Amino acid sequence: MSALASLEYDRAFIWHPYASLKDPPPVRLAKSARGVNIVLDNGHSLIDAVSSWWCVAHGHNHPAIVEAIRRQSGRLCHVMFGGFTHEPAVELARRLAELAPKGLDRVFFADSGSISVEVAAKMAIQYHVALGRPGRNRLVALKGGYHGDTSLCMALSDPDGMHTLFGGIMTRHFFAEKPGRWNRDMPGDRSAFAQTTESLSRLLDEHGREIAAVVCEPVFQAANAMNFYDPECLVEMRKLCDEHGVLLVFDEIAAGFHRTGPLWAHLRSGISPDIMTVGKALTGGHVTLAATLASEEVAETISGGRPSAFMHGPTYMANPLACAAALASLELFRSSDYESRVAAIERQLREGLAPLAGLPNVRGVRVLGAAGVVEVERMPVRADVDRVIDEHGVWLRPFSNFIYAMPPLVTGEADLARIVEAISDLARCEPGPEQEDSDFHE
Ligand SMILES: *Cc1c(COP(=O)(O)O)cnc(C)c1O
């Protein structure tokens, strides 16, 4: 099929994420990718400033990961995980346990981030069932959070977000207030997150006996709010959970693997969760895989209950190609000094984006690790976004009120400078109309 015919077919018949099939926003035809660049059919290339939705940590088509997939594909592409195991899964579980916070060494492999969150929730429920508390079948999440697109994940994501449409099939969980912005110049100042811990405390006092777990994205509320909050908030959440016999689940799918600096975002807090989900950058953005890690206490309690089996098992569980990719990716995380690289990206984003703070259409600028966010009053129109992408050769995917960069962690100074220029250009464009049903979803 010619490029034009492919694009026409795509436009008529294929849904894209959060897009309409009627007059959909344009898509670009990607042919190949290498490092930070996505190469288009027309020969142009774009710097991937969003790491293809935050997963391409080491750059696209990393030779070590490609080679690991190639080698594994010559031996075993897939085998059911019911009744079989294989080296890539065993080795990956072992490596993940070494990297995870202490004690989280029990691993469930899932095929996507959303599924790993579903699994975490089911673990929490089964844990309480095993303890003879079947009434604890609801969860608490934070307003402003995002945990995926399947129905349980939607029900845990910001209640004022885009999921009101499906209210009819969603369980009503509880929500604590959204934590305010982390002001790193005022250490010890709890006022920014007091509303979160106070509302959580009230919810646990009133409904503790119905609640199995508290779930949150540690430090970085990504897809719904682009909000960085104080790690001290997690310390207080841990205390409250312990007081009420409630499990604490950290969703590190977006923030994990150095996106905010440390390997795990929650490492800044000094406390550990009972269950943790990882995904996105796990395979360095080469193939889908996620995992739910649980503590020995959670695992042993579930195993001591009735049923003793943990009740989940997807068809492609622990797919060997994905596990091989993840192993190669973890080796890159181990052997590269990503903390310093991310610190350099953070400095350059901070300096580069700071001047935008005074612009009339800009509400705020914030940077943490390899994530830089410019919050605008109103998003420029799509034509401006497309012009900026094409002129600068930088792929941006702004959504809601956020123009942002979350580039691959290997992005060099020159490429990052181009990303900053593209964002600066876009932030200076004329504000677009008030959004209603816009195509600026994440
Ligand atoms: C992206 C994301 C998910 C969902 O992962 P998928 O692989 O898209 O299902 C869950 N939680 C967080 C924090 C995410 O950013």
The ligand as an SDF file (V2000), in Angstrom:
LIG
                    3D

 15 15  0  0  0  0  0  0  0  0999 V2000
    0.0460    4.5610   31.7990 C   0  0  0  0  0  0  0  0  0  0  0  0
   -0.3130    4.2950   33.2030 C   0  0  0  0  0  0  0  0  0  0  0  0
   -1.0940    3.1710   33.5520 C   0  0  0  0  0  0  0  0  0  0  0  0
   -1.6860    2.2410   32.5250 C   0  0  0  0  0  0  0  0  0  0  0  0
   -0.7280    1.5390   31.8020 O   0  0  0  0  0  0  0  0  0  0  0  0
   -1.1390    0.8830   30.3980 P   0  0  0  0  0  0  0  0  0  0  0  0
    0.0830    0.1020   30.0060 O   0  0  0  0  0  0  0  0  0  0  0  0
   -1.4470    2.0230   29.4740 O   0  0  0  0  0  0  0  0  0  0  0  0
   -2.3180    0.0160   30.6300 O   0  0  0  0  0  0  0  0  0  0  0  0
   -1.3430    2.9470   34.8880 C   0  0  0  0  0  0  0  0  0  0  0  0
   -0.8620    3.7800   35.8420 N   0  0  0  0  0  0  0  0  0  0  0  0
   -0.1080    4.8540   35.5350 C   0  0  0  0  0  0  0  0  0  0  0  0
    0.4220    5.7070   36.6360 C   0  0  0  0  0  0  0  0  0  0  0  0
    0.1740    5.1620   34.2160 C   0  0  0  0  0  0  0  0  0  0  0  0
    0.8800    6.2530   33.9050 O   0  0  0  0  0  0  0  0  0  0  0  0
  1  2  1  0
  2  3  1  0
  2 14  2  0
  3  4  1  0
  3 10  2  0
  4  5  1  0
  5  6  1  0
  6  7  2  0
  6  8  1  0
  6  9  1  0
 10 11  1  0
 11 12  2  0
 12 13  1  0
 12 14  1  0
 14 15  1  0
M  END
$$$$
